[in-house]
Amino acid sequence: MKVYGIKTCGSVKKALKFFKDQGIEYEFHDFKKEPVGCEKIDEWINKVGIDVLFNSRGTKYRTLKLKELNLDDKGKREWLCKENLLIKRPVVEQDSGDVVVGFDEDKYKEIFA
C-alpha cells in the first residue's frame, strides 16, 4: 500500500497514525520531495473522479485564487499536474488497485481494519 501526501498535513498525519495503530504497513510518498505526474493523476481521476481529487478548500487553492477562474474539469486536471498541493490528501493506493482519498476514520475502519 502506498500513501501520498505531505508530512505537515493534518489529514495525512491522522491517516499515518491510523495505519501505525492498526499495524498496517505502507510506503509514504511525499509530494513536496517528489511530485507525481499527469499520468498518475489521470489514473486517480479515472478511479475517484476529479471532484474527489481536487482540493478546493485548501490553502494552495486560496493562495492561487483559483476560485476566480471557475475551472472546468480540464482546467482542474491541468492545475493538479502543475501543483500537486492541490490534490486532496492523503491519497491511499491499495495493493488491490483501489484508491481512497482524504481521511475519514469510520471509512478507514471499514476499509482497512
Secondary structure, DSSP 8 states (H G I E B T S, - for coil): -EEEE-TT-HHHHHHHHHHHHHT---EEEETTTS---HHHHHHHHHHH-HHHHB-SSSHHHHHTTGGGGT--HHHHHHHHHH-GGGB-S-EEE-TTS-EEES--HHHHHHHH-
